[in-house]
């Protein structure tokens, strides 16, 4: 009869064997890559965009890596406001 520990050992051995297969990176490189911080990306939704744009403004500056919601882009296009990425 298999115990929980035996099943965990089988699964970890299988995963280690699968990750060491052809074309796979060594496990140490995967861990070192994961330890690097990812660049921070900002999500700007419609409510935040409406707070950023003042009445009569024709352009709005947003961070270079920002993700702008489709609704915000439609709203900006309707009002004729250009998006300028920093």
PyMOL commands that set and color helices and strands:
alter all, ss='L'
color gray80, all
select helices_A, chain A and resi 4-19+27-35+46-52+70-79
alter helices_A, ss='H'
color red, helices_A
select strands_A, chain A and resi 43-44+59-62+67-68+82-85
alter strands_A, ss='S'
color yellow, strands_A
deselect
rebuild
show_as cartoon
